[in-house]
Amino acid sequence: MIKNKMMAVMLLFSVLLFAAVGCQKQEEGATSADTEKKQKVELVYVEWSTEVASTNVVRAVLQEKLGYEVELTPVSAAAMWQSIASGDADGMVAAWLPTTHGHYLEKMKDQVVDLGPNLDGTKIGLVVPSYVTIDSIEELDANAEKFNGKIIGIDPGAGLMSKTEKVIEEYGIENLELIGGSGATMTAALANAIKRDEWVVVTGWTPHWKFAQWDLKYLEDPKNVYGGAEQIHTIVRKGLKEDMPEVYRLLDNFEWTPENMQQVMVWNREEGAKPYENAKRWINENPEKVQSWLQ
């Protein structure tokens, strides 16, 4: 009788122990899933050389210093803003304000969080080789034939392109067509023209490696359609501060100079360059700057 009672107690204990272990494993599994979900950060960017540099540097800090998994997605400017407004992406460090991306911010300002500038001293406009003998946008139309009737642009959804369309309208340019493409096709067209000592006009921005590569100049914009100096801002989705406070803090603290960015862009121009490896190199060579972002 006693033996049977002892066996029953042992059986009950085993059942309770098995149930407890199962619950613990379920809780651990849930915790792991939650951690895995929390650890993945989604960043979007436009494939401009500036944004390739900055976004990879942020990714390197998040992964190498804070241990997050980061996914980078190159998209158009419109899709970049929309993905953050909808919450599909966590953030970007690629918002050119107040001019280039100003219309996106105006449209989506209630759906995103603007963390302010991460870089000062940017500029946009129309760029020509220095040997081109005109100096103002006002002179473009009269010299359209020398430019083969083309203004070489970048991706059609870029704010720089919409501003250039406005420039064409404001200056009454009738004999040149704005040609869409990408940052790569724009610089390729510029390189080919310079090799042949031909006239070419492209949509341009600073910082950009092309100004270190060639002797270039901005055409004057007396109507100020392109605006003055700009900043690059960090934009994040609503709720990021509560969901990922550490990520939010880094993105809020992230800031650097045009010289910092230019260094990474120059490395990225080297044959066989890997932007993420160059980003890791930069953060390893600039520990004090990186530490200021982590505080």
C-alpha positions in Angstrom: 0.0 0.0 0.0 2.8 2.4 1.0 4.7 1.4 -2.0 1.8 2.2 -4.3 1.4 5.6 -2.7 5.1 6.3 -3.1 4.9 5.4 -6.8 1.8 7.6 -7.2 3.6 10.5 -5.6 6.7 10.0 -7.7 4.5 9.8 -10.8 2.8 13.0 -9.9 6.1 14.7 -9.2 7.4 13.6 -12.6 4.3 14.9 -14.4 4.6 18.3 -12.6 8.4 18.5 -13.3 7.8 17.7 -17.0 5.1 20.3 -17.2 7.3 22.9 -15.5 10.2 22.2 -17.9 7.9 22.4 -20.8 6.6 25.7 -19.7 10.1 27.0 -19.1 11.1 25.9 -22.6 8.1 27.6 -24.1 8.9 30.8 -22.2 12.6 30.5 -23.3 11.4 30.0 -26.9 9.2 33.0 -26.7 12.0 35.1 -25.3 14.3 33.9 -28.0 11.7 34.7 -30.7 11.1 38.2 -29.1 14.9 38.8 -29.0 15.4 37.7 -32.5 12.6 40.0 -33.7 14.0 42.9 -31.7 17.5 42.3 -32.9 16.7 42.9 -36.6 16.8 46.5 -37.8 15.5 47.5 -41.2 17.2 50.5 -42.9 16.4 51.9 -46.3 18.4 54.2 -48.5 18.8 55.5 -52.1 21.8 54.3 -54.0 23.7 57.6 -54.0 27.3 57.3 -53.1 26.7 59.5 -50.0 23.9 57.3 -48.8 25.8 54.1 -49.5 28.6 55.5 -47.3 26.4 56.7 -44.4 24.0 53.8 -44.3 26.8 51.2 -44.2 28.5 53.1 -41.4 25.4 53.0 -39.3 24.9 49.4 -40.1 28.5 48.6 -39.1 28.0 50.3 -35.7 24.7 48.5 -35.1 26.2 45.1 -36.0 29.8 45.4 -34.8 29.3 47.5 -31.7 25.8 46.7 -30.5 25.2 43.2 -31.9 22.1 43.9 -34.0 21.2 42.2 -37.2 20.7 44.8 -39.9 19.1 44.5 -43.3 19.7 47.3 -45.8 17.3 47.8 -48.7 18.1 50.1 -51.6 14.9 51.8 -53.0 13.8 54.9 -54.8 13.4 58.1 -52.8 9.6 57.9 -52.8 9.7 54.3 -51.6 12.2 55.1 -48.9 10.0 57.7 -47.3 6.8 55.6 -47.8 8.4 52.5 -46.2 9.2 54.5 -43.0 5.8 56.2 -42.9 4.1 52.8 -43.2 6.4 51.2 -40.6 7.8 48.7 -43.0 11.3 50.1 -42.4 12.8 51.4 -39.1 14.7 54.3 -40.4 17.1 56.1 -42.8 20.0 58.5 -42.7 19.3 59.8 -46.2 16.8 62.7 -46.1 18.0 65.8 -47.9 16.3 68.8 -46.4 14.8 71.3 -46.6 14.8 71.4 -50.4 15.5 68.0 -52.1 13.1 65.9 -50.0 11.1 68.7 -48.6 7.9 67.6 -50.5 8.1 64.1 -49.0 8.5 65.5 -45.5 5.6 67.9 -46.0 3.4 65.0 -47.1 4.4 62.5 -44.4 5.5 64.7 -41.5 2.7 63.2 -39.3 3.7 59.7 -40.1 7.5 59.8 -39.4 9.9 61.2 -36.8 12.6 63.6 -37.9 15.6 63.3 -35.7 17.4 66.2 -37.2 20.5 66.6 -39.3 23.3 64.0 -39.4 25.4 66.1 -41.8 25.7 69.8 -42.6 27.0 71.5 -45.7 25.3 69.7 -48.6 24.3 71.3 -51.9 22.4 70.4 -55.1 22.3 71.9 -58.6 23.4 71.5 -62.2 27.0 70.7 -62.6 29.3 71.1 -65.6 33.1 70.5 -66.2 35.0 73.7 -65.5 36.1 74.0 -69.1 32.5 74.7 -70.1 32.4 78.5 -70.7 28.9 79.3 -69.3 28.4 79.9 -65.6 24.6 80.2 -65.1 21.5 78.2 -65.7 20.2 81.2 -67.5 22.7 80.4 -70.3 21.7 76.8 -70.8 18.9 77.0 -73.3 20.9 79.2 -75.7 23.7 76.6 -75.7 21.4 73.5 -75.8 23.1 72.1 -79.0 26.5 72.0 -77.3 24.9 69.8 -74.6 23.2 67.6 -77.2 19.9 68.8 -75.9 20.2 66.8 -72.7 20.5 67.3 -69.0 21.8 64.0 -67.5 19.8 63.1 -64.4 19.6 60.3 -61.8 16.6 58.1 -60.7 13.3 59.7 -61.7 11.9 59.6 -58.2 14.7 61.6 -56.6 13.9 65.0 -55.2 16.8 66.4 -57.2 15.0 65.4 -60.3 11.7 67.1 -59.3 13.7 70.3 -58.5 15.4 70.1 -61.9 12.0 69.8 -63.6 11.0 73.0 -61.7 14.3 74.6 -62.9 13.4 73.8 -66.5 10.0 75.5 -66.0 11.2 78.5 -64.1 14.1 79.3 -66.5 12.0 78.6 -69.6 14.3 75.9 -70.8 12.8 74.5 -74.0 15.7 72.9 -75.9 17.1 70.5 -73.3 15.4 67.4 -72.0 16.0 65.9 -68.5 17.1 62.3 -68.9 16.4 60.0 -66.0 18.8 57.2 -65.0 20.8 56.6 -61.9 23.8 58.0 -60.0 26.0 55.5 -61.9 24.8 56.4 -65.3 25.1 60.1 -64.5 28.7 59.8 -63.6 29.4 57.5 -66.5 28.0 60.1 -68.9 30.1 62.8 -67.2 33.3 60.7 -67.4 32.7 59.9 -71.1 32.1 63.6 -72.0 35.2 64.7 -70.1 37.4 62.1 -71.9 36.3 63.7 -75.2 36.5 67.3 -73.9 32.8 67.6 -74.7 30.1 69.8 -73.0 27.9 68.0 -70.6 25.5 69.1 -67.8 24.4 66.8 -65.0 22.3 66.9 -61.9 24.8 67.0 -59.0 25.1 67.2 -55.3 27.8 67.7 -52.6 29.4 65.7 -51.0 30.2 63.5 -54.0 33.4 61.8 -55.1 33.1 63.3 -58.6 34.3 66.6 -57.3 37.6 65.0 -56.2 37.8 63.1 -59.5 37.3 66.0 -61.9 37.4 69.8 -62.1 33.7 70.7 -61.9 31.5 73.7 -61.1 27.9 74.4 -60.3 26.0 76.6 -62.6 24.7 79.7 -60.8 21.0 79.6 -59.9 20.0 83.2 -59.7 16.3 82.3 -59.1 17.4 80.1 -56.2 15.2 77.2 -57.3 17.6 74.6 -55.9 17.8 76.5 -52.6 20.9 77.1 -50.5 23.0 74.8 -48.4 21.1 71.7 -47.2 21.4 69.1 -44.5 21.0 65.4 -44.5 18.5 64.3 -41.8 17.8 61.0 -40.0 14.2 59.9 -40.3 12.7 57.0 -38.3 9.3 55.3 -38.0 6.9 56.2 -35.2 7.3 53.8 -32.2 10.9 53.0 -32.8 11.9 54.8 -29.6 9.7 52.5 -27.6 10.4 49.3 -29.5 14.2 49.7 -29.9 15.5 52.4 -27.5 19.1 51.6 -28.1 18.7 51.7 -31.9 16.8 55.0 -31.6 19.5 56.5 -29.4 22.2 55.6 -31.9 20.3 57.0 -34.8 19.5 60.2 -32.9 23.2 60.7 -32.0 24.6 59.8 -35.4 26.3 62.8 -37.1 29.4 63.4 -39.0 31.1 65.8 -41.4 31.4 66.0 -45.2 35.1 65.2 -44.8 34.2 62.0 -42.9 31.7 61.0 -45.6 34.1 61.9 -48.4 36.8 59.5 -46.9 34.4 56.6 -47.1 33.2 57.5 -50.6 36.8 57.6 -51.8 37.5 54.1 -50.4 34.3 52.9 -52.0 35.6 54.0 -55.4 38.6 51.7 -55.2 38.6 48.6 -57.4 36.9 45.7 -55.7 35.7 47.9 -52.9 33.1 46.5 -50.4 31.1 49.4 -48.8 30.5 47.4 -45.6 34.1 46.5 -45.1 35.1 50.2 -45.7 32.4 51.2 -43.2 34.0 48.8 -40.6 37.4 50.3 -41.4 36.1 53.8 -40.8 34.5 53.1 -37.5 37.7 51.3 -36.3 39.8 54.3 -37.3 37.4 56.8 -35.6 36.6 55.3 -32.2 36.0 58.6 -30.4 33.4 59.7 -33.0 31.7 56.3 -32.8 31.7 56.4 -29.0 29.9 59.7 -29.0 27.1 58.1 -31.0 26.8 55.3 -28.4 26.4 57.5 -25.3 
